[in-house]
Amino acid sequence: MGGDPAQTRIAVDGANIVDGVDGGTQQNFSQEIVQEFQISTTNFDLSTGVTGVGAINIVTRSGANDFHGSAYFFFRDHNMSAYPGLSRQPGVTSPFFARRQPGFYLGGPFVKDRLWFFVNYEHMNQRSVVPVQPLIPEFSSFGGIFPSPYNGNQVSVRLDYRLNVNNNAYVLYSHDGNNSFGPRGTGSLPSNWLQNLNWADQSAGSLISILRPTLVNEARFSYSY
């Protein structure tokens, strides 16, 4: 505790997702695929990899012999949020904001006791506004309230396969894509805003083998783009 968070090792099913440039994660995942979190701060073992700060591993959900699924829709807008009283911007009494976040997940068997699937999709549709007041008085007429949209999609697909009593395997594919349009700094006009496009994909898999009653081996692979 108290270490540099940029050096924390973050993994999904043991596959590294740390952003080596800015720290944090290089990809976002829907909360619906998370089965549990595993946090290590001391006494690191081989599963955490190399780290001197800490490690967080996200275990993803898998299918089962029964079908399970859910659909959801999260919504929040400016009418549900308190506007900060100490940071109000002149001319904007209640800035528009709306976030719509639908999604679903479904899991079950392709072949009972042998092959299972789990799939999740989540969409983000966010609309907000940014008030712009040019710092130079002569250009004040160019100011106003301008829309700043954000759209994103997250997809995850996992397959689990039981080869035999002693060998189990899985593969996982996840995608995170989003785009936004907004200011690069304070007071900048929309003609100087940035169109930000992000695209991240990860493929991972594992083969767990019981070699002896007291010896288990896990072979992992992962690829991130």
KANOR-V927454 format. One record per residue. N is the residue number from 1. OMEGA is omega in radians with two decimals (999 if undefined). D_FIRST is the distance of its C-alpha to the first C-alpha in whole Angstrom. Layout:
n=[N/N]
omega=[OMEGA/OMEGA]
d_first=[D_FIRST/D_FIRST]
//
This chain:
n=[1/2/3/4/5/6/7/8/9/10/11/12/13/14/15/16/17/18/19/20/21/22/23/24/25/26/27/28/29/30/31/32/33/34/35/36/37/38/39/40/41/42/43/44/45/46/47/48/49/50/51/52/53/54/55/56/57/58/59/60/61/62/63/64/65/66/67/68/69/70/71/72/73/74/75/76/77/78/79/80/81/82/83/84/85/86/87/88/89/90/91/92/93/94/95/96/97/98/99/100/101/102/103/104/105/106/107/108/109/110/111/112/113/114/115/116/117/118/119/120/121/122/123/124/125/126/127/128/129/130/131/132/133/134/135/136/137/138/139/140/141/142/143/144/145/146/147/148/149/150/151/152/153/154/155/156/157/158/159/160/161/162/163/164/165/166/167/168/169/170/171/172/173/174/175/176/177/178/179/180/181/182/183/184/185/186/187/188/189/190/191/192/193/194/195/196/197/198/199/200/201/202/203/204/205/206/207/208/209/210/211/212/213/214/215/216/217/218/219/220/221/222/223/224/225]
omega=[-3.13/3.12/3.14/-3.12/3.13/-3.13/3.11/3.12/-3.12/-3.07/3.01/-3.05/3.12/-3.13/-3.05/3.07/-3.12/3.02/-3.08/-3.11/-3.04/-3.04/-3.08/-3.11/3.11/-3.08/3.07/3.14/3.06/3.09/-3.06/-3.14/-3.03/3.02/3.11/3.03/3.03/-3.06/3.10/3.10/3.10/3.09/-3.11/3.05/-3.06/-3.08/-3.10/-3.06/-3.07/3.07/3.07/-3.06/-3.10/-3.11/3.09/3.10/3.11/3.10/-3.08/-3.14/3.11/3.10/3.14/-3.11/3.05/3.11/3.07/3.13/3.13/3.00/-3.06/3.09/3.08/-3.14/3.06/3.07/-3.04/3.11/-3.13/-3.08/3.08/3.11/-3.07/-3.08/-3.07/-3.12/3.11/3.10/-3.10/3.09/-3.14/-3.10/3.14/-3.07/-3.10/3.05/3.08/3.10/3.10/-2.98/3.08/3.10/3.10/2.93/3.14/3.12/3.14/-3.09/2.80/3.06/-3.08/3.13/-3.10/-3.02/-3.10/3.10/3.01/-3.12/-3.14/3.04/3.12/-3.12/3.09/3.07/-3.07/3.09/3.11/3.12/3.11/3.05/-3.12/3.06/3.13/-3.10/3.13/-3.06/-3.10/-3.12/-3.08/-3.12/3.13/-3.14/3.13/3.11/-3.00/-3.13/3.11/-3.06/3.05/3.10/-3.13/3.09/3.08/-3.11/3.05/3.10/3.14/3.05/3.07/-3.08/3.08/-3.13/3.08/-3.06/-3.02/-3.06/3.10/-3.10/3.03/2.98/-3.10/3.03/3.13/3.13/3.08/3.12/3.13/3.06/-3.11/3.12/-3.08/-3.07/3.05/3.14/-3.10/3.02/-3.09/-3.14/-3.14/3.11/3.14/3.12/-3.11/2.93/-3.02/3.13/3.12/-3.12/-3.13/3.10/3.08/3.01/-3.10/3.12/-3.08/3.00/-3.13/-3.08/3.04/-3.09/3.07/3.13/-3.13/-3.09/3.13/3.11/3.05/3.06/-3.07/2.95/3.07/3.10/3.14/3.09/999]
d_first=[0/4/6/9/9/13/12/10/13/15/18/21/23/21/23/20/20/18/20/20/22/20/17/16/19/22/24/24/25/26/25/28/27/24/24/21/17/15/11/10/7/9/13/14/17/20/19/16/18/16/13/10/7/8/11/13/16/19/22/25/28/31/35/37/40/41/41/38/37/37/37/36/36/33/35/34/36/36/38/35/33/33/34/32/34/33/33/36/38/42/44/41/42/40/39/39/36/36/34/36/34/36/35/36/35/37/37/39/41/43/45/44/42/42/41/38/37/35/35/33/34/33/34/33/36/35/37/36/38/37/39/41/42/43/43/46/49/51/49/48/51/48/46/45/43/42/40/37/37/34/35/33/33/31/32/31/34/33/35/35/38/39/41/42/40/38/37/35/34/33/33/31/32/30/31/29/32/32/34/34/36/35/35/33/33/35/38/39/42/42/44/41/38/36/37/34/34/31/32/29/30/29/31/29/30/30/33/32/34/35/36/37/36/33/32/31/30/29/30/28/29/28/29/28/30]
//
